[in-house]
Amino acid sequence: MEIFQQIAAIAFVFSLLGGALWWLRGRNMVALSAAFRPARPGTSRLQVIDRVRLTPQHSVHILRAGDRELTIAVHPAGCTLLDTRTAGEEKL
């Protein structure tokens, strides 16, 4: 019988937390992180296509953001954009 009381107490606490979240979201006081929201159609997602490590602190990344591909150099001072092209576009 004691196990049922514990399960009921846990369910009650979770329902209180869910109710508080629902109430706060209704008043625009809290928003869910983008990691927990489903992607909207037509929005771009960032994808890592390839990465080459040159040294322990230097690397080159090819990223896809929507219909664009970006080539980025990463170094201790930050990042540098090396190239931009439309996805599928060939450069000579």
PyMOL commands that set and color helices and strands:
alter all, ss='L'
color gray80, all
select helices_A, chain A and resi 2-26
alter helices_A, ss='H'
color red, helices_A
select strands_A, chain A and resi 46-55+58-65+68-75+78-86
alter strands_A, ss='S'
color yellow, strands_A
deselect
rebuild
show_as cartoon
